[in-house]
Amino acid sequence: MPELLGDAAPVLIAGGGPVGLATAIELAHHGVASTVVERRAEVSWLRPRAKTTSARTMEHFRRWGLADTLRERAPLPVTWSDQAVFCTTLLGPEITRFDHCFGLELSGSDLAAEPGQQVAQPLVEQVLRDAVAASTHAQLVTDATVTAVGQIPDVAWADVSVAGGTRRVEAAYVVGCEGARSVVRDAIGARYEGGDDTRANLNIVFRAPGLAGRVPHGPAVHYWILNPTQPGLLGRLDLEDTWWAIAQGVDATVEHVDPVAIVRNLVGAELDVEILALDPWRARMLLANRYRSGRLFIAGDAAHQNPPWGGHGFNTGIGDAVNLGWKLAALLGGWGKPGLLDSYEAERRPVAERTIAEAARNMSTLSPELGAPGLTGTDEEFRLALPAVTAAVRASKDSEFHSLDLTLGYRYEDSPIVLRDLPDREHGTASVGTPGSRLPHRWLGPGDSLYDHLGPEFTLVGAVDGALGRRLADAAAKLGVPLDELALDERDGCRLLGADLALVRPDQHVAWRSRGCLEPDTVLCTAIGD
């Protein structure tokens, strides 16, 4: 048996993909130990899957001290492109393009502490594995699988299968991050609700020496191919010769396919192609009807799956990991109360539901629906078809590439641990800094983010030296709630928070501001789930 399974950690995490690893790193960020159990010994490098790490996920990487590491390792620098190009074939005429896609243009913007990053999921996973390996709190056990889980009133348990047998491991909590076939989801009695898209897709990873130098459209993160006979997408995995492609409407599970021919059709030319990997898939719109039972939780794909259009699925899972991680740490640290764990599903399930709905809308119009026969006809036929196709692309795809309202703007406003504003005739109830929303960002100086000055647990932001600020600090000390303070002058605080004072959670969301309840004990007890 692996020695790492010898001593039970407070949290056992089933599944060591990005979400499981992120859960472990969030727990470690708060000084809590965990063990991640993962069947794969190595990262699956030829299954790139997600390629967009959102601005919000990069803000979490910044919290963990990993944002610079990921950018340094990413083959495509964030400055390389924020464009999505629509064309007849990769080497054919351009139809239209979008700029400022996926939050990649946010470097230096007050909107976010970090811009998004184009990088394949395996590299993200490797950065997280390396962080776990370097951690004094988190540990990863590979070549191992969680085969069963359960709980009794004071402890959870998991049966872990490894070479040589199966061992039962106890923990305070078990988190299932093992994807679609989640043992933990089954154990909590949850079921997926939703369905699959009927259209098949085929991911292709290939090498094509010299292809990049032939592309007439300049750098882009996506090239959408509106070729009626071979619709799909292409993009670069590095600045050498490695590419990814999605062939839409191709079912490699039931029909013989020639991936070289598919790539050549998408490119629009004969060229040397080396196929590195194939991965058939169908989009899923699935949401678990519950996220928790007692000491057992699910996160990431175990809880929700959505179509990839818009790049939200993997990022939604990271949001789960952060939300659940700080709450488990608070309970284990002795200052959090049981209501924190009840709030996990209440906060994260609506985000997943909205994400699935938006991704499904994006999926309703893809390359097969946007193509027109005239695009690949004569010059005159192309000219005549262009206006209608361009209009259809602009109308149907803009929200897919420009979704900061979802990426940065989701709110936990109906959460049981968020204190709503009181009605206010002058200001109304919705504004910047609304409780439940992410704390509005600003730069305090070059490279100096407001977020860098938040504490690891709760932070009181604004007029912290005023009478109310002192009462809140005293109440936190009495209740044993870790509380840092970040003073802002009155004008800056009101402009940023929409109030004089705000209580910010470990995940950078606003739990309360001084336009709501003014009783310090009530504010803090609600925020910690009491």
C-alpha positions as CSV (number, residue, x, y, z in Angstrom):
1,M,0.0,0.0,0.0
2,P,1.3,3.5,-0.7
3,E,2.7,5.1,2.4
4,L,0.7,8.2,1.8
5,L,-2.5,6.3,2.7
6,G,-1.0,5.4,6.0
7,D,-2.3,8.5,7.9
8,A,-5.8,9.7,7.2
9,A,-6.0,13.4,6.2
10,P,-9.0,15.5,7.3
11,V,-10.3,15.6,3.7
12,L,-10.0,12.8,1.1
13,I,-10.6,13.8,-2.5
14,A,-11.6,11.2,-5.1
15,G,-10.2,12.2,-8.5
16,G,-7.1,14.1,-9.3
17,G,-8.1,16.1,-12.3
18,P,-8.0,19.9,-12.2
19,V,-10.9,20.2,-9.9
20,G,-9.7,17.6,-7.3
21,L,-6.2,19.1,-7.3
22,A,-7.7,22.7,-7.0
23,T,-9.7,21.5,-4.0
24,A,-6.6,20.2,-2.4
25,I,-4.7,23.5,-3.1
26,E,-7.5,25.6,-1.7
27,L,-7.5,23.5,1.5
28,A,-3.7,23.9,1.7
29,H,-4.1,27.7,1.2
30,H,-5.9,27.6,4.5
31,G,-3.5,25.2,6.2
32,V,-5.7,22.1,5.9
33,A,-4.3,18.7,4.9
34,S,-5.9,16.5,2.2
35,T,-5.2,13.4,0.2
36,V,-6.1,13.2,-3.5
37,V,-6.6,9.7,-5.0
38,E,-6.1,9.5,-8.8
39,R,-6.1,6.5,-11.1
40,R,-3.7,8.1,-13.7
41,A,0.0,8.0,-13.0
42,E,0.7,10.8,-15.5
43,V,-1.2,13.6,-17.1
44,S,-2.9,12.7,-20.4
45,W,-1.0,15.2,-22.6
46,L,-2.8,14.3,-25.9
47,R,-6.3,15.0,-24.6
48,P,-6.2,18.8,-24.4
49,R,-10.0,19.1,-23.7
50,A,-10.5,22.6,-22.1
51,K,-8.2,25.3,-23.5
52,T,-9.5,28.5,-21.9
53,T,-8.6,29.3,-18.3
54,S,-10.9,32.2,-17.5
55,A,-9.9,35.5,-15.9
56,R,-11.7,34.4,-12.7
57,T,-9.9,31.1,-12.6
58,M,-6.6,33.0,-13.1
59,E,-7.5,35.2,-10.1
60,H,-7.7,32.1,-8.0
61,F,-4.4,30.9,-9.4
62,R,-3.0,34.3,-8.3
63,R,-4.4,33.7,-4.8
64,W,-2.5,30.4,-4.7
65,G,0.7,32.0,-6.1
66,L,0.4,30.0,-9.4
67,A,-0.7,32.5,-12.0
68,D,2.8,33.5,-13.1
69,T,3.9,29.8,-13.2
70,L,1.0,28.9,-15.5
71,R,1.7,31.8,-17.8
72,E,5.4,31.1,-18.0
73,R,4.7,27.5,-19.0
74,A,1.9,28.2,-21.4
75,P,3.1,27.8,-25.0
76,L,0.8,30.7,-26.2
77,P,1.5,33.9,-24.3
78,V,-1.6,35.9,-23.3
79,T,-0.4,38.7,-25.6
80,W,-0.4,36.4,-28.6
81,S,-4.0,36.8,-29.6
82,D,-7.5,37.6,-28.3
83,Q,-9.1,37.0,-31.7
84,A,-11.6,34.5,-33.1
85,V,-11.6,34.2,-36.9
86,F,-14.4,32.8,-39.0
87,C,-13.3,31.7,-42.5
88,T,-14.2,29.2,-45.2
89,T,-11.2,27.1,-44.6
90,L,-8.0,27.9,-42.6
91,L,-6.3,29.0,-45.8
92,G,-9.4,30.4,-47.4
93,P,-11.2,33.8,-47.3
94,E,-12.1,35.4,-44.0
95,I,-15.7,35.9,-43.2
96,T,-15.6,37.9,-40.0
97,R,-13.8,38.0,-36.7
98,F,-14.3,38.9,-33.0
99,D,-11.7,40.6,-30.8
100,H,-11.3,40.8,-27.0
101,C,-12.4,37.1,-26.6
102,F,-12.5,35.2,-23.4
103,G,-11.2,38.0,-21.2
104,L,-7.7,37.6,-22.8
105,E,-7.5,41.4,-23.2
106,L,-7.9,42.3,-19.5
107,S,-4.2,42.8,-18.7
108,G,-4.0,46.0,-16.7
109,S,-7.8,46.4,-16.7
110,D,-9.5,47.3,-13.4
111,L,-12.1,44.7,-14.2
112,A,-9.8,41.8,-13.1
113,A,-6.6,41.0,-11.3
114,E,-5.7,38.6,-14.1
115,P,-6.6,38.2,-17.8
116,G,-7.7,34.9,-19.1
117,Q,-5.1,32.5,-20.5
118,Q,-5.2,30.1,-23.5
119,V,-3.6,26.9,-22.3
120,A,-4.6,23.2,-22.7
121,Q,-6.0,21.5,-19.7
122,P,-3.2,19.0,-19.3
123,L,-0.7,21.8,-18.7
124,V,-3.0,23.3,-16.1
125,E,-3.3,19.9,-14.4
126,Q,0.5,19.5,-14.4
127,V,1.0,22.9,-12.7
128,L,-1.5,21.9,-10.1
129,R,0.1,18.5,-9.6
130,D,3.5,20.2,-9.1
131,A,1.9,22.6,-6.6
132,V,0.5,19.6,-4.6
133,A,3.8,17.9,-4.7
134,A,5.5,21.0,-3.2
135,S,2.8,21.5,-0.6
136,T,3.3,20.6,3.1
137,H,-0.5,19.9,3.4
138,A,-1.7,18.3,0.2
139,Q,-0.7,14.9,-1.2
140,L,-1.5,13.0,-4.4
141,V,-1.7,9.2,-4.6
142,T,-1.7,7.9,-8.1
143,D,-2.4,4.5,-9.6
144,A,-5.3,4.3,-7.1
145,T,-9.1,4.5,-7.3
146,V,-11.8,5.2,-4.9
147,T,-14.3,2.3,-5.3
148,A,-16.8,3.0,-2.5
149,V,-17.5,5.7,0.0
150,G,-19.8,6.1,3.0
151,Q,-20.2,7.7,6.4
152,I,-21.2,7.3,10.0
153,P,-22.2,10.2,12.2
154,D,-18.6,11.3,13.1
155,V,-16.5,10.2,10.1
156,A,-16.5,9.5,6.4
157,W,-14.7,6.6,4.7
158,A,-13.5,5.6,1.3
159,D,-12.3,2.2,0.0
160,V,-9.2,2.9,-2.1
161,S,-8.0,0.2,-4.5
162,V,-4.3,0.1,-5.3
163,A,-1.9,-2.6,-6.5
164,G,-2.0,-5.3,-3.9
165,G,-5.5,-4.8,-2.6
166,T,-8.0,-2.3,-1.2
167,R,-7.7,-0.2,1.9
168,R,-10.4,1.6,3.9
169,V,-9.4,5.2,4.7
170,E,-11.2,7.5,7.1
171,A,-11.5,11.2,6.8
172,A,-13.7,14.0,8.2
173,Y,-15.0,14.7,4.7
174,V,-14.9,13.1,1.2
175,V,-15.1,15.2,-1.9
176,G,-16.0,13.4,-5.2
177,C,-14.2,15.0,-8.2
178,E,-14.1,11.9,-10.3
179,G,-16.3,13.0,-13.2
180,A,-19.2,11.4,-14.9
181,R,-18.8,8.0,-13.3
182,S,-18.6,9.4,-9.8
183,V,-18.8,6.9,-7.0
184,V,-19.4,9.7,-4.5
185,R,-22.4,11.0,-6.5
186,D,-23.9,7.6,-6.4
187,A,-23.2,7.3,-2.7
188,I,-25.1,10.6,-1.8
189,G,-28.1,9.4,-3.9
190,A,-27.7,12.2,-6.4
191,R,-28.6,11.8,-10.1
192,Y,-27.9,13.8,-13.2
193,E,-30.8,15.7,-14.8
194,G,-30.6,16.7,-18.4
195,G,-29.3,15.0,-21.6
196,D,-26.8,14.8,-24.4
197,D,-26.6,16.6,-27.7
198,T,-27.4,14.4,-30.6
199,R,-24.5,15.7,-32.7
200,A,-21.2,13.8,-32.7
201,N,-17.8,15.5,-32.6
202,L,-14.2,14.4,-33.1
203,N,-11.2,16.1,-31.4
204,I,-8.0,15.7,-33.4
205,V,-4.5,16.6,-32.2
206,F,-2.1,16.8,-35.1
207,R,1.3,18.1,-36.1
208,A,1.6,20.0,-39.4
209,P,5.1,21.4,-40.1
210,G,5.0,24.8,-41.7
211,L,1.2,25.3,-41.6
212,A,1.3,28.3,-39.3
213,G,3.4,30.3,-41.8
214,R,0.7,29.7,-44.5
215,V,-2.3,31.1,-42.5
216,P,-3.4,34.4,-44.0
217,H,-5.6,35.5,-41.1
218,G,-2.9,36.2,-38.4
219,P,-2.9,34.8,-34.9
220,A,-6.2,33.7,-33.4
221,V,-7.3,31.5,-30.5
222,H,-10.0,29.9,-32.6
223,Y,-10.4,29.6,-36.4
224,W,-14.0,28.6,-37.1
225,I,-14.3,26.8,-40.4
226,L,-17.6,27.4,-42.2
227,N,-17.1,24.8,-44.9
228,P,-20.5,23.1,-45.5
229,T,-18.7,19.8,-46.4
230,Q,-16.3,19.8,-43.4
231,P,-17.4,22.2,-40.7
232,G,-15.3,22.6,-37.5
233,L,-12.7,24.5,-35.6
234,L,-8.9,24.7,-35.6
235,G,-6.5,26.3,-33.2
236,R,-2.8,26.1,-32.1
237,L,-1.6,24.2,-29.1
238,D,1.9,25.8,-29.3
239,L,3.9,28.2,-31.5
240,E,5.6,25.3,-33.2
241,D,3.6,22.8,-35.3
242,T,1.0,21.3,-32.9
243,W,-2.6,22.0,-33.5
244,W,-6.1,20.9,-32.3
245,A,-9.2,20.5,-34.4
246,I,-12.8,19.8,-33.7
247,A,-14.7,18.1,-36.6
248,Q,-18.4,18.6,-36.1
249,G,-20.9,16.0,-37.2
250,V,-18.2,13.2,-37.3
251,D,-19.0,10.1,-35.3
252,A,-15.8,8.1,-35.1
253,T,-17.4,5.6,-32.8
254,V,-19.7,4.2,-35.5
255,E,-18.1,5.1,-38.8
256,H,-14.7,4.8,-40.4
257,V,-13.0,8.2,-40.5
258,D,-9.9,9.4,-42.2
259,P,-8.5,12.1,-39.8
260,V,-5.8,13.2,-42.2
261,A,-8.5,13.9,-44.8
262,I,-10.6,15.8,-42.2
263,V,-7.7,18.0,-41.3
264,R,-6.8,18.7,-44.9
265,N,-10.5,19.6,-45.6
266,L,-10.5,22.0,-42.7
267,V,-7.3,23.6,-43.7
268,G,-8.3,23.7,-47.4
269,A,-5.1,22.3,-48.8
270,E,-3.0,19.1,-49.2
271,L,-0.3,19.1,-46.5
272,D,1.8,16.7,-44.4
273,V,-0.2,15.8,-41.3
274,E,0.8,13.6,-38.4
275,I,-2.1,12.5,-36.3
276,L,-1.2,12.5,-32.6
277,A,-4.5,11.7,-30.9
278,L,-8.3,11.2,-31.6
279,D,-11.0,11.8,-29.1
280,P,-14.7,11.3,-30.0
281,W,-17.3,13.1,-27.9
282,R,-20.8,14.4,-27.5
283,A,-21.8,17.5,-25.6
284,R,-23.7,16.9,-22.3
285,M,-26.1,19.2,-20.4
286,L,-26.2,17.5,-17.1
287,L,-26.7,18.8,-13.6
288,A,-26.8,16.8,-10.4
289,N,-30.0,17.2,-8.3
290,R,-27.9,17.5,-5.1
291,Y,-24.3,18.2,-4.2
292,R,-24.1,16.8,-0.7
293,S,-25.1,14.3,1.8
294,G,-23.7,14.8,5.3
295,R,-19.9,14.5,5.0
296,L,-19.9,13.6,1.3
297,F,-19.7,16.2,-1.5
298,I,-19.3,16.4,-5.2
299,A,-17.7,19.0,-7.4
300,G,-16.8,19.6,-11.0
301,D,-17.9,17.1,-13.7
302,A,-19.3,14.9,-10.9
303,A,-21.8,17.6,-10.2
304,H,-22.4,19.2,-13.7
305,Q,-21.4,18.9,-17.3
306,N,-21.9,21.4,-20.0
307,P,-21.1,21.9,-23.7
308,P,-17.6,23.4,-24.2
309,W,-18.8,26.4,-26.3
310,G,-17.7,29.5,-24.3
311,G,-15.0,27.7,-22.3
312,H,-16.9,27.6,-19.0
313,G,-17.0,23.9,-17.9
314,F,-13.5,23.5,-16.4
315,N,-13.6,27.0,-14.9
316,T,-17.0,26.3,-13.2
317,G,-15.4,23.3,-11.5
318,I,-12.5,25.4,-10.2
319,G,-15.1,27.7,-8.7
320,D,-16.7,24.7,-7.0
321,A,-13.3,23.8,-5.5
322,V,-12.6,27.2,-4.1
323,N,-16.2,27.6,-2.7
324,L,-16.2,24.2,-1.0
325,G,-12.5,24.3,0.0
326,W,-12.6,27.4,2.2
327,K,-15.8,26.3,3.9
328,L,-14.4,22.8,4.8
329,A,-11.3,24.6,6.0
330,A,-13.4,26.9,8.2
331,L,-15.2,23.9,9.8
332,L,-11.9,22.1,10.4
333,G,-10.3,25.2,11.7
334,G,-13.0,25.4,14.4
335,W,-14.4,28.8,13.5
336,G,-16.9,27.9,10.7
337,K,-20.3,26.6,11.5
338,P,-22.5,23.9,9.8
339,G,-24.5,26.3,7.8
340,L,-21.4,27.0,5.7
341,L,-21.5,23.5,4.3
342,D,-25.3,23.9,3.6
343,S,-24.5,27.0,1.5
344,Y,-22.2,25.1,-0.9
345,E,-25.0,23.7,-3.1
346,A,-27.1,26.8,-2.6
347,E,-24.3,28.9,-4.1
348,R,-22.7,26.7,-6.7
349,R,-25.6,24.8,-8.2
350,P,-27.3,27.9,-9.6
351,V,-24.0,29.0,-11.2
352,A,-23.7,25.6,-12.9
353,E,-27.4,25.7,-14.0
354,R,-26.8,29.1,-15.6
355,T,-23.5,28.0,-17.2
356,I,-25.2,24.9,-18.8
357,A,-28.0,27.1,-20.2
358,E,-25.6,29.6,-21.7
359,A,-23.3,26.9,-23.1
360,A,-26.3,25.2,-24.6
361,R,-27.4,28.4,-26.3
362,N,-23.9,28.8,-27.7
363,M,-24.1,25.3,-29.0
364,S,-27.4,25.9,-30.8
365,T,-25.6,27.6,-33.6
366,L,-22.3,26.0,-34.7
367,S,-20.3,25.8,-37.9
368,P,-22.7,23.4,-39.6
369,E,-25.6,25.9,-39.1
370,L,-23.5,28.9,-40.1
371,G,-22.1,27.6,-43.3
372,A,-23.6,28.4,-46.7
373,P,-22.9,26.7,-50.1
374,G,-21.9,30.0,-51.7
375,L,-19.0,30.4,-49.3
376,T,-17.0,27.8,-51.2
377,G,-18.3,28.7,-54.6
378,T,-17.0,31.3,-57.1
379,D,-15.8,34.7,-56.0
380,E,-19.2,36.1,-57.0
381,E,-21.1,33.5,-55.0
382,F,-18.9,34.2,-52.0
383,R,-19.6,37.9,-52.3
384,L,-23.3,37.3,-52.4
385,A,-23.3,34.9,-49.5
386,L,-21.0,37.0,-47.2
387,P,-23.4,39.6,-45.8
388,A,-26.0,37.1,-44.6
389,V,-23.4,34.7,-43.1
390,T,-21.6,37.6,-41.4
391,A,-24.8,38.8,-39.9
392,A,-25.7,35.4,-38.6
393,V,-22.3,34.9,-37.1
394,R,-22.3,38.3,-35.4
395,A,-25.8,37.7,-34.0
396,S,-25.3,34.2,-32.7
397,K,-21.7,34.1,-31.5
398,D,-20.9,37.4,-29.8
399,S,-22.1,36.3,-26.3
400,E,-19.9,33.1,-26.6
401,F,-16.7,35.1,-26.8
402,H,-17.8,38.0,-24.6
403,S,-19.2,36.5,-21.4
404,L,-17.6,38.5,-18.6
405,D,-21.1,38.9,-17.1
406,L,-21.0,35.1,-16.3
407,T,-17.2,34.8,-15.8
408,L,-16.8,37.7,-13.4
409,G,-20.4,38.7,-12.6
410,Y,-22.1,35.7,-11.1
411,R,-23.6,36.4,-7.6
412,Y,-24.5,34.3,-4.6
413,E,-27.3,36.8,-3.7
414,D,-29.7,34.1,-2.6
415,S,-27.2,32.4,-0.3
416,P,-28.1,31.7,3.3
417,I,-24.7,33.1,4.4
418,V,-25.0,36.4,2.5
419,L,-26.7,39.4,4.1
420,R,-28.7,41.4,1.6
421,D,-28.9,45.2,1.6
422,L,-31.7,46.9,3.3
423,P,-34.0,48.8,0.9
424,D,-32.6,52.2,0.1
425,R,-34.6,54.9,-1.7
426,E,-31.5,56.7,-2.8
427,H,-29.4,53.8,-4.1
428,G,-31.9,51.0,-4.7
429,T,-30.7,47.5,-3.8
430,A,-28.5,46.5,-6.8
431,S,-25.2,48.2,-7.5
432,V,-21.5,47.6,-7.6
433,G,-20.4,45.6,-4.6
434,T,-23.8,44.0,-4.0
435,P,-23.5,41.3,-1.3
436,G,-23.0,37.9,-2.9
437,S,-21.0,39.4,-5.8
438,R,-17.3,39.3,-6.3
439,L,-15.6,42.2,-4.7
440,P,-15.0,44.8,-7.4
441,H,-11.4,44.9,-8.5
442,R,-9.0,47.8,-8.8
443,W,-5.3,48.3,-9.1
444,L,-3.6,50.2,-6.3
445,G,-0.4,50.6,-8.3
446,P,1.5,48.9,-11.2
447,G,1.0,45.1,-10.6
448,D,-0.4,45.8,-7.1
449,S,-3.9,44.3,-7.0
450,L,-6.4,45.2,-4.3
451,Y,-6.9,41.4,-4.1
452,D,-3.3,41.0,-3.0
453,H,-4.1,42.9,0.2
454,L,-7.0,40.6,1.2
455,G,-6.4,38.1,4.0
456,P,-6.7,34.4,3.6
457,E,-9.9,34.3,5.5
458,F,-12.4,37.2,6.0
459,T,-11.3,40.8,5.4
460,L,-13.0,44.0,6.5
461,V,-12.6,46.5,3.7
462,G,-13.3,50.3,3.7
463,A,-13.7,52.5,6.8
464,V,-12.2,50.0,9.1
465,D,-11.3,52.5,11.8
466,G,-14.8,53.9,12.1
467,A,-17.1,53.0,15.0
468,L,-18.8,50.2,13.0
469,G,-15.5,48.8,11.9
470,R,-14.2,48.6,15.4
471,R,-17.4,46.9,16.6
472,L,-17.1,44.3,13.8
473,A,-13.4,43.6,14.7
474,D,-14.3,43.2,18.3
475,A,-17.2,40.8,17.5
476,A,-14.8,38.7,15.2
477,A,-12.3,38.4,18.0
478,K,-15.1,37.3,20.4
479,L,-16.4,34.7,18.0
480,G,-12.9,33.5,17.0
481,V,-13.4,34.5,13.3
482,P,-10.1,35.3,11.5
483,L,-10.4,38.8,10.2
484,D,-7.9,41.0,8.4
485,E,-8.5,44.7,7.6
486,L,-7.9,46.7,4.5
487,A,-8.5,50.5,5.0
488,L,-9.8,52.6,2.1
489,D,-10.5,56.3,2.3
490,E,-14.1,57.3,2.3
491,R,-14.3,58.3,-1.4
492,D,-12.5,55.2,-2.7
493,G,-14.5,52.9,-0.4
494,C,-17.9,54.2,-1.4
495,R,-17.0,54.2,-5.1
496,L,-15.7,50.6,-4.9
497,L,-18.1,49.1,-2.4
498,G,-21.2,51.2,-2.8
499,A,-21.0,51.5,1.0
500,D,-18.6,52.6,3.7
501,L,-17.6,49.1,4.7
502,A,-17.8,45.5,3.4
503,L,-17.0,42.1,4.8
504,V,-15.2,40.0,2.1
505,R,-15.1,36.2,2.2
506,P,-12.0,34.1,1.6
507,D,-13.2,33.5,-2.0
508,Q,-13.3,37.3,-2.6
509,H,-17.1,37.5,-2.6
510,V,-18.9,40.2,-0.6
511,A,-20.7,38.7,2.4
512,W,-22.1,42.0,3.7
513,R,-21.8,45.7,3.3
514,S,-22.9,48.5,5.6
515,R,-26.1,49.2,3.6
516,G,-27.5,46.1,5.3
517,C,-27.8,44.8,8.8
518,L,-25.6,46.8,11.2
519,E,-25.5,44.4,14.1
520,P,-21.9,43.0,14.1
521,D,-22.8,39.7,15.8
522,T,-25.6,39.0,13.3
523,V,-23.3,39.9,10.4
524,L,-20.5,37.6,11.4
525,C,-22.7,34.7,12.6
526,T,-24.6,34.7,9.3
527,A,-21.4,34.9,7.3
528,I,-19.8,31.9,9.1
529,G,-23.0,29.7,8.8
530,D,-24.1,29.9,12.4
